[in-house]
Amino acid sequence: MNFICALNNQDKDELIAKGFRYIMSQDLDTQTIYMFKNNSDKFLNFSQEDKSKYLFTNNMFFSEGVG
């Protein structure tokens, strides 16, 4: 998977602390999703609990701009 999605600020901060590259945030309805570039070497260090709290995807989502 190319991207990791964090669903809250705490998880976002954890990924930054682990050295993942933050790409962007995206608002979907009332939820903000934080997108990171996946790194396969660092991914191997995730615990099962970590793997269950993040979303892993090959797709990046964009919303329409306002204005």
Jmol script that loads the backbone (N, CA, C; Angstrom):
load data "model"
ATOM      1  N   MET A   1       0.832  -1.170   0.000  1.00  0.00           N
ATOM      2  CA  MET A   1       0.000   0.000   0.000  1.00  0.00           C
ATOM      3  C   MET A   1       0.887   1.247   0.000  1.00  0.00           C
ATOM      4  N   ASN A   2       0.483   2.221  -0.788  1.00  0.00           N
ATOM      5  CA  ASN A   2       1.290   3.428  -0.949  1.00  0.00           C
ATOM      6  C   ASN A   2       1.059   4.482   0.121  1.00  0.00           C
ATOM      7  N   PHE A   3      -0.125   4.472   0.737  1.00  0.00           N
ATOM      8  CA  PHE A   3      -0.474   5.535   1.664  1.00  0.00           C
ATOM      9  C   PHE A   3      -1.040   4.975   2.961  1.00  0.00           C
ATOM     10  N   ILE A   4      -0.853   5.744   4.037  1.00  0.00           N
ATOM     11  CA  ILE A   4      -1.422   5.433   5.343  1.00  0.00           C
ATOM     12  C   ILE A   4      -2.322   6.605   5.716  1.00  0.00           C
ATOM     13  N   CYS A   5      -3.509   6.316   6.214  1.00  0.00           N
ATOM     14  CA  CYS A   5      -4.451   7.344   6.639  1.00  0.00           C
ATOM     15  C   CYS A   5      -4.628   7.269   8.150  1.00  0.00           C
ATOM     16  N   ALA A   6      -4.379   8.380   8.816  1.00  0.00           N
ATOM     17  CA  ALA A   6      -4.652   8.500  10.247  1.00  0.00           C
ATOM     18  C   ALA A   6      -5.992   9.196  10.406  1.00  0.00           C
ATOM     19  N   LEU A   7      -6.766   8.770  11.392  1.00  0.00           N
ATOM     20  CA  LEU A   7      -8.126   9.279  11.548  1.00  0.00           C
ATOM     21  C   LEU A   7      -8.287  10.293  12.678  1.00  0.00           C
ATOM     22  N   ASN A   8      -7.198  10.601  13.382  1.00  0.00           N
ATOM     23  CA  ASN A   8      -7.274  11.617  14.431  1.00  0.00           C
ATOM     24  C   ASN A   8      -5.882  12.226  14.640  1.00  0.00           C
ATOM     25  N   ASN A   9      -5.830  13.330  15.386  1.00  0.00           N
ATOM     26  CA  ASN A   9      -4.567  14.048  15.596  1.00  0.00           C
ATOM     27  C   ASN A   9      -3.537  13.215  16.347  1.00  0.00           C
ATOM     28  N   GLN A  10      -3.974  12.429  17.304  1.00  0.00           N
ATOM     29  CA  GLN A  10      -3.037  11.617  18.072  1.00  0.00           C
ATOM     30  C   GLN A  10      -2.334  10.608  17.166  1.00  0.00           C
ATOM     31  N   ASP A  11      -3.098   9.928  16.315  1.00  0.00           N
ATOM     32  CA  ASP A  11      -2.500   8.967  15.388  1.00  0.00           C
ATOM     33  C   ASP A  11      -1.617   9.676  14.369  1.00  0.00           C
ATOM     34  N   LYS A  12      -2.028  10.864  13.938  1.00  0.00           N
ATOM     35  CA  LYS A  12      -1.211  11.670  13.026  1.00  0.00           C
ATOM     36  C   LYS A  12       0.144  11.961  13.670  1.00  0.00           C
ATOM     37  N   ASP A  13       0.125  12.420  14.920  1.00  0.00           N
ATOM     38  CA  ASP A  13       1.364  12.743  15.629  1.00  0.00           C
ATOM     39  C   ASP A  13       2.252  11.513  15.801  1.00  0.00           C
ATOM     40  N   GLU A  14       1.645  10.346  16.036  1.00  0.00           N
ATOM     41  CA  GLU A  14       2.422   9.105  16.176  1.00  0.00           C
ATOM     42  C   GLU A  14       3.138   8.760  14.877  1.00  0.00           C
ATOM     43  N   LEU A  15       2.446   8.911  13.749  1.00  0.00           N
ATOM     44  CA  LEU A  15       3.075   8.608  12.465  1.00  0.00           C
ATOM     45  C   LEU A  15       4.219   9.573  12.170  1.00  0.00           C
ATOM     46  N   ILE A  16       4.028  10.843  12.489  1.00  0.00           N
ATOM     47  CA  ILE A  16       5.109  11.814  12.301  1.00  0.00           C
ATOM     48  C   ILE A  16       6.301  11.442  13.172  1.00  0.00           C
ATOM     49  N   ALA A  17       6.047  11.061  14.430  1.00  0.00           N
ATOM     50  CA  ALA A  17       7.124  10.671  15.348  1.00  0.00           C
ATOM     51  C   ALA A  17       7.863   9.425  14.858  1.00  0.00           C
ATOM     52  N   LYS A  18       7.158   8.547  14.147  1.00  0.00           N
ATOM     53  CA  LYS A  18       7.785   7.333  13.608  1.00  0.00           C
ATOM     54  C   LYS A  18       8.531   7.600  12.302  1.00  0.00           C
ATOM     55  N   GLY A  19       8.453   8.841  11.809  1.00  0.00           N
ATOM     56  CA  GLY A  19       9.219   9.215  10.633  1.00  0.00           C
ATOM     57  C   GLY A  19       8.506   9.087   9.302  1.00  0.00           C
ATOM     58  N   PHE A  20       7.179   8.903   9.337  1.00  0.00           N
ATOM     59  CA  PHE A  20       6.437   8.845   8.077  1.00  0.00           C
ATOM     60  C   PHE A  20       6.247  10.259   7.546  1.00  0.00           C
ATOM     61  N   ARG A  21       6.241  10.402   6.226  1.00  0.00           N
ATOM     62  CA  ARG A  21       6.132  11.713   5.591  1.00  0.00           C
ATOM     63  C   ARG A  21       4.661  12.103   5.449  1.00  0.00           C
ATOM     64  N   TYR A  22       4.298  13.204   6.111  1.00  0.00           N
ATOM     65  CA  TYR A  22       2.940  13.738   6.045  1.00  0.00           C
ATOM     66  C   TYR A  22       2.742  14.376   4.682  1.00  0.00           C
ATOM     67  N   ILE A  23       1.622  14.064   4.023  1.00  0.00           N
ATOM     68  CA  ILE A  23       1.343  14.592   2.694  1.00  0.00           C
ATOM     69  C   ILE A  23       0.274  15.675   2.746  1.00  0.00           C
ATOM     70  N   MET A  24      -0.874  15.355   3.334  1.00  0.00           N
ATOM     71  CA  MET A  24      -2.006  16.283   3.311  1.00  0.00           C
ATOM     72  C   MET A  24      -3.089  15.812   4.261  1.00  0.00           C
ATOM     73  N   SER A  25      -4.064  16.707   4.509  1.00  0.00           N
ATOM     74  CA  SER A  25      -5.271  16.303   5.234  1.00  0.00           C
ATOM     75  C   SER A  25      -6.450  16.496   4.304  1.00  0.00           C
ATOM     76  N   GLN A  26      -7.497  15.746   4.564  1.00  0.00           N
ATOM     77  CA  GLN A  26      -8.689  15.790   3.722  1.00  0.00           C
ATOM     78  C   GLN A  26      -9.909  15.716   4.628  1.00  0.00           C
ATOM     79  N   ASP A  27     -10.833  16.657   4.470  1.00  0.00           N
ATOM     80  CA  ASP A  27     -12.083  16.628   5.220  1.00  0.00           C
ATOM     81  C   ASP A  27     -13.110  15.824   4.446  1.00  0.00           C
ATOM     82  N   LEU A  28     -13.657  14.814   5.092  1.00  0.00           N
ATOM     83  CA  LEU A  28     -14.722  13.996   4.530  1.00  0.00           C
ATOM     84  C   LEU A  28     -15.889  14.037   5.502  1.00  0.00           C
ATOM     85  N   ASP A  29     -16.931  14.727   5.112  1.00  0.00           N
ATOM     86  CA  ASP A  29     -18.075  14.975   6.001  1.00  0.00           C
ATOM     87  C   ASP A  29     -17.568  15.660   7.268  1.00  0.00           C
ATOM     88  N   THR A  30     -17.716  15.031   8.419  1.00  0.00           N
ATOM     89  CA  THR A  30     -17.270  15.634   9.678  1.00  0.00           C
ATOM     90  C   THR A  30     -15.924  15.082  10.132  1.00  0.00           C
ATOM     91  N   GLN A  31     -15.315  14.222   9.361  1.00  0.00           N
ATOM     92  CA  GLN A  31     -14.057  13.556   9.711  1.00  0.00           C
ATOM     93  C   GLN A  31     -12.900  14.160   8.926  1.00  0.00           C
ATOM     94  N   THR A  32     -11.763  14.365   9.570  1.00  0.00           N
ATOM     95  CA  THR A  32     -10.540  14.764   8.876  1.00  0.00           C
ATOM     96  C   THR A  32      -9.630  13.556   8.805  1.00  0.00           C
ATOM     97  N   ILE A  33      -9.139  13.271   7.607  1.00  0.00           N
ATOM     98  CA  ILE A  33      -8.218  12.160   7.391  1.00  0.00           C
ATOM     99  C   ILE A  33      -6.859  12.747   7.053  1.00  0.00           C
ATOM    100  N   TYR A  34      -5.813  12.223   7.672  1.00  0.00           N
ATOM    101  CA  TYR A  34      -4.453  12.695   7.467  1.00  0.00           C
ATOM    102  C   TYR A  34      -3.699  11.645   6.649  1.00  0.00           C
ATOM    103  N   MET A  35      -3.193  12.063   5.492  1.00  0.00           N
ATOM    104  CA  MET A  35      -2.540  11.137   4.564  1.00  0.00           C
ATOM    105  C   MET A  35      -1.024  11.186   4.734  1.00  0.00           C
ATOM    106  N   PHE A  36      -0.422   9.998   4.722  1.00  0.00           N
ATOM    107  CA  PHE A  36       1.027   9.851   4.832  1.00  0.00           C
ATOM    108  C   PHE A  36       1.533   8.941   3.726  1.00  0.00           C
ATOM    109  N   LYS A  37       2.762   9.165   3.303  1.00  0.00           N
ATOM    110  CA  LYS A  37       3.423   8.274   2.362  1.00  0.00           C
ATOM    111  C   LYS A  37       3.883   7.051   3.147  1.00  0.00           C
ATOM    112  N   ASN A  38       3.526   5.871   2.668  1.00  0.00           N
ATOM    113  CA  ASN A  38       3.933   4.643   3.337  1.00  0.00           C
ATOM    114  C   ASN A  38       5.395   4.369   3.029  1.00  0.00           C
ATOM    115  N   ASN A  39       6.065   3.763   3.961  1.00  0.00           N
ATOM    116  CA  ASN A  39       7.455   3.352   3.813  1.00  0.00           C
ATOM    117  C   ASN A  39       7.505   1.888   4.230  1.00  0.00           C
ATOM    118  N   SER A  40       7.770   1.006   3.292  1.00  0.00           N
ATOM    119  CA  SER A  40       7.672  -0.429   3.570  1.00  0.00           C
ATOM    120  C   SER A  40       8.626  -0.881   4.678  1.00  0.00           C
ATOM    121  N   ASP A  41       9.781  -0.238   4.823  1.00  0.00           N
ATOM    122  CA  ASP A  41      10.704  -0.613   5.899  1.00  0.00           C
ATOM    123  C   ASP A  41      10.114  -0.276   7.267  1.00  0.00           C
ATOM    124  N   LYS A  42       9.488   0.878   7.380  1.00  0.00           N
ATOM    125  CA  LYS A  42       8.890   1.288   8.654  1.00  0.00           C
ATOM    126  C   LYS A  42       7.596   0.531   8.921  1.00  0.00           C
ATOM    127  N   PHE A  43       6.879   0.169   7.860  1.00  0.00           N
ATOM    128  CA  PHE A  43       5.624  -0.571   8.007  1.00  0.00           C
ATOM    129  C   PHE A  43       5.853  -1.883   8.752  1.00  0.00           C
ATOM    130  N   LEU A  44       6.983  -2.507   8.539  1.00  0.00           N
ATOM    131  CA  LEU A  44       7.274  -3.788   9.179  1.00  0.00           C
ATOM    132  C   LEU A  44       7.355  -3.668  10.694  1.00  0.00           C
ATOM    133  N   ASN A  45       7.562  -2.449  11.200  1.00  0.00           N
ATOM    134  CA  ASN A  45       7.662  -2.228  12.640  1.00  0.00           C
ATOM    135  C   ASN A  45       6.317  -1.940  13.304  1.00  0.00           C
ATOM    136  N   PHE A  46       5.221  -1.968  12.548  1.00  0.00           N
ATOM    137  CA  PHE A  46       3.900  -1.750  13.115  1.00  0.00           C
ATOM    138  C   PHE A  46       3.463  -2.984  13.906  1.00  0.00           C
ATOM    139  N   SER A  47       2.860  -2.741  15.061  1.00  0.00           N
ATOM    140  CA  SER A  47       2.246  -3.835  15.815  1.00  0.00           C
ATOM    141  C   SER A  47       0.891  -4.152  15.183  1.00  0.00           C
ATOM    142  N   GLN A  48       0.291  -5.250  15.578  1.00  0.00           N
ATOM    143  CA  GLN A  48      -1.054  -5.584  15.084  1.00  0.00           C
ATOM    144  C   GLN A  48      -2.047  -4.496  15.481  1.00  0.00           C
ATOM    145  N   GLU A  49      -1.885  -3.938  16.688  1.00  0.00           N
ATOM    146  CA  GLU A  49      -2.769  -2.857  17.130  1.00  0.00           C
ATOM    147  C   GLU A  49      -2.617  -1.635  16.223  1.00  0.00           C
ATOM    148  N   ASP A  50      -1.358  -1.284  15.877  1.00  0.00           N
ATOM    149  CA  ASP A  50      -1.126  -0.163  14.964  1.00  0.00           C
ATOM    150  C   ASP A  50      -1.793  -0.417  13.620  1.00  0.00           C
ATOM    151  N   LYS A  51      -1.644  -1.616  13.109  1.00  0.00           N
ATOM    152  CA  LYS A  51      -2.207  -1.942  11.791  1.00  0.00           C
ATOM    153  C   LYS A  51      -3.730  -1.860  11.789  1.00  0.00           C
ATOM    154  N   SER A  52      -4.357  -2.048  12.946  1.00  0.00           N
ATOM    155  CA  SER A  52      -5.818  -2.002  12.993  1.00  0.00           C
ATOM    156  C   SER A  52      -6.364  -0.583  13.163  1.00  0.00           C
ATOM    157  N   LYS A  53      -5.536   0.378  13.578  1.00  0.00           N
ATOM    158  CA  LYS A  53      -6.058   1.727  13.794  1.00  0.00           C
ATOM    159  C   LYS A  53      -5.795   2.680  12.630  1.00  0.00           C
ATOM    160  N   TYR A  54      -5.037   2.255  11.646  1.00  0.00           N
ATOM    161  CA  TYR A  54      -4.784   3.070  10.459  1.00  0.00           C
ATOM    162  C   TYR A  54      -5.435   2.431   9.243  1.00  0.00           C
ATOM    163  N   LEU A  55      -5.706   3.266   8.241  1.00  0.00           N
ATOM    164  CA  LEU A  55      -6.185   2.758   6.958  1.00  0.00           C
ATOM    165  C   LEU A  55      -5.005   2.734   5.996  1.00  0.00           C
ATOM    166  N   PHE A  56      -4.896   1.674   5.227  1.00  0.00           N
ATOM    167  CA  PHE A  56      -3.828   1.536   4.247  1.00  0.00           C
ATOM    168  C   PHE A  56      -4.464   1.454   2.870  1.00  0.00           C
ATOM    169  N   THR A  57      -3.948   2.244   1.932  1.00  0.00           N
ATOM    170  CA  THR A  57      -4.580   2.329   0.626  1.00  0.00           C
ATOM    171  C   THR A  57      -3.561   2.663  -0.458  1.00  0.00           C
ATOM    172  N   ASN A  58      -3.916   2.367  -1.683  1.00  0.00           N
ATOM    173  CA  ASN A  58      -3.127   2.792  -2.840  1.00  0.00           C
ATOM    174  C   ASN A  58      -3.724   4.041  -3.471  1.00  0.00           C
ATOM    175  N   ASN A  59      -4.830   4.536  -2.925  1.00  0.00           N
ATOM    176  CA  ASN A  59      -5.536   5.681  -3.501  1.00  0.00           C
ATOM    177  C   ASN A  59      -5.435   6.893  -2.584  1.00  0.00           C
ATOM    178  N   MET A  60      -5.275   8.061  -3.210  1.00  0.00           N
ATOM    179  CA  MET A  60      -5.315   9.314  -2.467  1.00  0.00           C
ATOM    180  C   MET A  60      -6.597  10.032  -2.896  1.00  0.00           C
ATOM    181  N   PHE A  61      -7.298  10.609  -1.932  1.00  0.00           N
ATOM    182  CA  PHE A  61      -8.583  11.232  -2.197  1.00  0.00           C
ATOM    183  C   PHE A  61      -8.457  12.756  -2.191  1.00  0.00           C
ATOM    184  N   PHE A  62      -9.141  13.397  -3.108  1.00  0.00           N
ATOM    185  CA  PHE A  62      -9.174  14.863  -3.193  1.00  0.00           C
ATOM    186  C   PHE A  62     -10.627  15.300  -3.246  1.00  0.00           C
ATOM    187  N   SER A  63     -10.931  16.400  -2.575  1.00  0.00           N
ATOM    188  CA  SER A  63     -12.283  16.947  -2.679  1.00  0.00           C
ATOM    189  C   SER A  63     -12.246  18.152  -3.614  1.00  0.00           C
ATOM    190  N   GLU A  64     -13.404  18.521  -4.060  1.00  0.00           N
ATOM    191  CA  GLU A  64     -13.516  19.698  -4.914  1.00  0.00           C
ATOM    192  C   GLU A  64     -13.222  20.947  -4.090  1.00  0.00           C
ATOM    193  N   GLY A  65     -12.499  21.880  -4.683  1.00  0.00           N
ATOM    194  CA  GLY A  65     -12.205  23.129  -4.016  1.00  0.00           C
ATOM    195  C   GLY A  65     -13.430  24.008  -3.918  1.00  0.00           C
ATOM    196  N   VAL A  66     -13.421  24.910  -2.993  1.00  0.00           N
ATOM    197  CA  VAL A  66     -14.524  25.850  -2.823  1.00  0.00           C
ATOM    198  C   VAL A  66     -14.172  27.135  -3.568  1.00  0.00           C
ATOM    199  N   GLY A  67     -15.131  27.638  -4.320  1.00  0.00           N
ATOM    200  CA  GLY A  67     -14.919  28.924  -4.971  1.00  0.00           C
ATOM    201  C   GLY A  67     -14.752  28.873  -6.439  1.00  0.00           C
TER     202      GLY A  67
END
end "model"
wireframe off; spacefill off
backbone 0.3
color backbone group
